[in-house]
Amino acid sequence: MMSGSRFIILAIICATFFTVESIRLLPDDASSDFMEAPAYINGPECSVLPQNRLLLACDPSAVHIAMTLDPAYLRGTVSAVHSILKHTSCPQNIFFHFIASGSSHGLLVKTLASVFPSLSFKVYTFDETLVKDLISSSIRQALDSPLNYARSYLSEILSSCVHRVIYLDSDVIVVDDIKKLWKTSLTGSRTIGAPEYCHANFTKYFSDSFWSDRKLSQVFDSKTPCYFNTGVMVIDLERWREGDYTRKIENWMRIQKEERIYELGSLPPFLLVFSGEIEAIDHQWNQHGLGGDNVVSSCRSLHPGPVSLIHWSGKGKPWVRLDDGKPCPVDYLWAPYDLHKSQRQYLQYNQELEIL
């Protein structure tokens, strides 16, 4: 008899597999290593929204998604976008807000437009000088990238007409309709919605000196703080702006520069500002940790239960492990969404599935 987790893995792969013939290679002179994605159109039940991209960028009826656009993670971003479009019922009603550094802006725009000709998106340039002097070295070098901190500046980077956004990391795939996540209600004055993990040892995210300093640790007084992963968040940008949360995050980063109270890059300032005041979202919307921890790229399995979003947080990334010929079983869940030209070598899963 097939186990529950094995059944889920096989079901996702079967639902998302496409043939090589359904993807057209881009012309050789295109500045891209990617294939063109299949075209996805709205279902009959979808609202008719303006197809003018300038209008859609501010339309509150559209689903707004923000992601960073880093050349080192471009393959992951393209796969994430592909998965979102494939599984939503109204792909033409989604607007993507991409944040890139100035040095790579032009080529990345050209690549996205080539891979997704009908995609509604805008690319914003992140001024890395805003955060460079605030960044402290962390446990993993990739976490020190200024672009990793762009999520703290979404309220300032995105147009003021954007009132609400889903933020996603580049190492995710979505296997459910993103509209369900978009409809998350942020009750009361809550600014962020995210899956919470209250069973996690929250104290480990900060140093002993932090916990022993009452001036610092009292930030959690009268709260029940829980860990949440900042790779999947529903954010009310109006409340963020009203609360001036970017400045509060920056203040904690300044304290970190002076007193070294944490090790994990952009995550701890979010915990310090928002933990205990998060709108809890079902865990199925962030099956995270599949890249191992921040030091070792170890293989991990999906958690029991339904799956809507799969997240390779941690050191290991599926495209790297697949290309190296050392994939983990869960990496085959990412593979069907890969549009990189090198992915043709592992499109046939028959033998590989035997290891699942």
C-alpha positions in Angstrom: 0.0 0.0 0.0 1.3 3.5 -0.9 2.1 5.8 2.1 0.4 9.1 2.4 3.5 11.2 1.7 4.5 9.0 -1.3 1.0 9.5 -2.7 1.2 13.3 -2.3 4.6 13.4 -4.1 3.4 11.3 -7.0 0.1 13.2 -7.3 1.9 16.6 -7.5 4.4 15.3 -10.1 1.6 13.8 -12.2 -0.5 17.0 -12.0 2.4 19.2 -13.0 4.3 17.2 -15.6 4.4 18.7 -19.1 6.0 17.3 -22.2 9.1 18.8 -23.9 6.9 19.6 -26.9 4.7 22.0 -24.8 7.7 24.3 -24.2 9.2 26.3 -27.0 12.9 27.1 -26.9 13.8 30.8 -27.2 15.8 32.0 -30.2 19.5 31.6 -29.9 20.1 35.3 -30.0 17.8 35.9 -26.9 19.7 36.9 -23.8 18.3 34.0 -21.9 19.1 30.4 -21.0 15.5 29.6 -20.5 12.6 28.2 -22.6 9.4 30.1 -23.2 6.7 29.1 -20.7 3.3 27.8 -21.9 0.6 30.4 -22.2 -1.9 30.5 -19.3 -5.3 32.2 -19.6 -8.1 33.0 -17.2 -10.9 30.6 -16.6 -14.5 31.7 -17.3 -15.1 32.5 -13.6 -12.4 35.1 -13.4 -13.2 38.8 -13.1 -12.3 40.9 -16.1 -9.5 43.2 -15.1 -7.7 45.8 -17.2 -5.0 44.1 -19.3 -3.1 47.4 -19.5 -0.1 46.6 -17.2 0.1 50.2 -15.9 -3.5 49.9 -14.7 -3.2 46.4 -13.4 -0.2 47.4 -11.3 -2.4 49.4 -9.0 -5.7 47.4 -9.3 -6.8 46.2 -5.8 -8.7 43.4 -7.5 -5.5 41.8 -8.9 -3.4 39.5 -6.9 -0.1 41.3 -6.2 3.1 39.2 -5.6 6.5 40.6 -4.8 9.7 38.7 -5.3 13.4 39.6 -5.5 15.2 39.2 -8.9 18.7 38.0 -8.2 20.8 36.6 -11.0 22.1 33.8 -8.7 18.5 32.7 -8.0 16.9 33.6 -11.3 16.3 29.9 -12.1 14.3 29.6 -8.9 12.3 32.7 -9.5 11.3 31.6 -13.0 10.2 28.2 -11.7 8.2 29.9 -8.9 6.4 32.2 -11.3 5.7 29.2 -13.6 4.2 27.2 -10.8 2.0 30.1 -9.7 0.6 30.6 -13.2 0.1 26.9 -13.8 -2.0 26.4 -10.7 -4.1 29.5 -10.4 -7.5 29.8 -12.0 -7.0 33.4 -13.0 -3.3 33.8 -14.1 -4.0 37.0 -16.1 -5.2 38.7 -12.9 -1.9 38.4 -11.2 0.7 41.2 -11.1 4.3 40.6 -10.2 6.4 43.2 -8.5 10.1 42.2 -8.9 12.9 43.9 -7.0 16.4 43.8 -8.5 19.7 45.5 -7.9 20.6 48.2 -10.5 23.6 46.4 -12.0 21.4 43.5 -13.4 18.1 45.3 -14.0 18.1 45.4 -17.8 19.1 41.8 -18.6 16.6 40.4 -16.0 13.7 42.4 -17.5 14.6 41.1 -21.0 14.8 37.5 -19.7 11.4 37.7 -17.9 9.7 39.2 -20.9 11.2 36.4 -23.1 10.2 33.6 -20.9 6.7 34.9 -20.0 5.6 37.1 -22.9 2.1 37.7 -21.4 3.2 38.2 -17.8 2.1 41.4 -16.1 5.0 42.7 -14.1 7.2 45.6 -13.1 10.8 45.5 -12.0 11.9 48.0 -9.4 15.5 48.9 -8.6 16.6 48.4 -5.0 19.0 51.0 -3.7 21.4 48.8 -1.8 23.1 51.7 -0.1 20.0 51.9 2.1 21.0 48.7 3.9 24.6 48.0 3.2 25.9 49.8 6.3 23.3 48.0 8.4 24.1 44.4 7.4 26.0 42.2 9.9 27.7 39.0 8.8 25.5 36.0 9.3 25.8 32.2 9.5 25.6 31.9 5.7 27.1 34.3 3.2 24.0 34.2 0.9 22.0 35.8 3.8 24.3 38.8 3.7 23.2 39.9 0.2 21.6 43.4 0.3 18.8 42.1 -1.9 17.9 39.7 0.9 16.8 42.7 2.9 14.6 44.2 0.2 11.5 42.6 1.8 11.9 45.1 4.7 11.5 48.0 2.2 8.5 46.8 0.1 6.3 49.6 1.4 8.8 52.1 0.0 9.9 50.3 -3.1 6.5 49.5 -4.5 4.1 52.2 -5.7 2.0 53.8 -3.0 -1.1 52.5 -4.9 -0.2 48.9 -3.9 -2.0 48.3 -0.6 -1.4 44.6 -0.1 1.1 42.1 -1.4 2.2 38.5 -1.1 6.0 38.3 -0.6 7.6 35.0 -1.8 11.2 33.8 -1.7 12.7 32.6 -5.0 13.2 29.0 -3.8 9.5 28.1 -3.7 6.9 26.4 -5.9 3.2 26.9 -5.5 1.0 23.8 -6.1 -2.3 25.4 -5.2 -4.3 28.4 -6.3 -2.5 31.5 -5.0 -5.8 33.3 -4.8 -6.5 31.3 -1.6 -3.4 32.7 0.1 -4.3 36.2 -1.2 -7.7 36.0 0.5 -6.1 35.7 3.9 -7.8 38.0 6.4 -5.5 40.1 8.5 -7.6 40.7 11.6 -7.5 43.6 13.9 -4.4 45.7 13.3 -2.2 42.8 12.1 0.2 43.7 9.4 1.6 40.4 8.4 0.1 36.9 7.8 2.4 33.9 7.8 2.5 30.3 9.0 3.7 30.3 12.6 5.7 27.5 14.3 5.1 27.8 18.0 6.7 24.4 18.8 10.1 25.7 17.6 12.6 26.8 20.3 12.2 30.5 19.9 15.1 31.4 22.2 17.7 29.9 19.8 17.1 32.7 17.3 18.8 35.2 19.6 22.0 35.2 21.7 22.3 34.6 25.4 23.3 38.3 25.8 20.0 39.3 24.2 17.9 37.3 26.6 19.9 38.5 29.6 19.5 42.1 28.7 16.1 43.3 29.9 16.3 46.4 27.8 16.3 44.2 24.7 14.3 41.1 25.6 11.4 43.1 27.1 10.3 43.6 23.5 8.5 40.2 23.9 6.9 41.1 27.2 3.1 40.6 27.0 3.5 38.6 23.8 3.6 34.9 22.9 6.3 35.0 20.3 6.5 32.2 17.8 8.9 31.6 14.9 7.7 32.4 11.4 9.5 32.1 8.1 9.8 35.4 6.2 9.9 33.6 2.8 6.1 33.5 2.6 4.1 36.5 3.9 0.9 38.3 3.2 1.6 42.0 4.0 -0.8 44.9 4.4 1.4 47.7 3.1 -0.9 50.5 4.3 -0.6 49.3 7.9 3.2 48.8 7.4 3.5 52.4 6.3 1.4 53.7 9.1 3.4 51.7 11.6 6.7 52.8 10.1 7.9 49.3 10.4 10.9 49.7 8.1 12.5 52.1 10.6 11.8 49.7 13.4 13.6 46.9 11.6 16.5 49.2 10.8 16.7 50.2 14.5 17.2 46.5 15.4 19.8 46.1 12.7 21.7 49.0 14.3 21.6 47.3 17.7 22.8 44.1 16.0 25.8 45.9 14.6 26.8 47.1 18.1 25.8 44.1 20.3 25.6 41.0 18.0 22.3 39.6 19.2 21.5 37.1 16.4 23.1 35.1 13.5 20.4 34.7 10.8 20.5 37.7 8.5 17.2 39.4 7.7 14.9 37.0 9.7 15.6 38.1 13.3 14.6 41.8 12.9 11.2 40.6 11.6 10.8 38.3 14.6 11.7 41.2 16.9 9.1 43.6 15.3 6.3 41.2 14.5 6.5 37.9 16.4 3.5 37.4 18.6 1.4 39.7 16.4 1.2 37.6 13.3 -2.0 36.4 11.6 -1.4 32.6 11.6 -1.8 31.0 8.2 -2.1 27.2 7.7 1.2 25.4 7.5 0.4 24.0 4.1 1.3 27.4 2.7 5.0 27.1 3.7 6.4 23.6 3.7 9.8 25.0 4.4 13.3 23.7 5.3 13.7 21.4 2.3 17.1 22.8 1.5 18.4 21.5 4.9 19.8 23.9 7.4 21.9 27.0 6.9 25.1 25.0 7.0 24.4 21.6 5.4 22.5 20.8 2.3 20.7 17.8 3.7 17.7 15.9 2.3 14.5 16.4 4.2 10.9 15.1 3.6 7.7 16.9 3.3 5.8 17.4 6.6 2.6 15.3 7.0 -0.6 16.9 5.7 -1.8 18.9 2.7 0.7 20.9 0.6 0.1 24.2 -1.1 3.6 25.7 -1.2 6.9 24.0 -1.1 10.0 25.9 0.1 13.6 25.0 -0.2 14.8 27.3 2.5 18.3 26.4 3.8 21.5 25.9 2.0 20.5 23.3 -0.6 18.7 24.5 -3.7 16.9 22.0 -6.0 18.4 23.2 -9.3 21.9 22.9 -7.9 21.4 19.4 -6.6 19.7 18.3 -9.8 22.5 19.6 -12.0 25.1 18.0 -9.7 23.3 14.7 -10.1 22.8 14.5 -6.3 19.1 15.4 -6.0 17.0 14.8 -2.9 13.6 13.1 -3.5 11.7 16.3 -2.9 13.8 18.1 -5.6 11.8 16.1 -8.2 8.7 18.1 -7.1 10.5 21.3 -8.3 11.8 19.9 -11.6 8.5 20.0 -13.6 8.5 23.8 -13.3 12.1 24.3 -14.3 12.3 26.2 -17.6 16.1 26.3 -17.8 17.5 24.7 -21.0 19.6 22.3 -19.0 16.6 20.8 -17.4 15.8 18.5 -20.4 18.3 16.0 -19.0 16.0 15.1 -16.1 12.5 15.6 -17.6 12.1 11.8 -17.8 11.2 10.6 -14.2 10.5 6.9 -14.6 13.6 5.6 -13.1 14.1 8.4 -10.6 10.6 8.0 -9.1 11.6 4.6 -7.9 13.6 6.2 -5.1 10.5 8.2 -3.7 
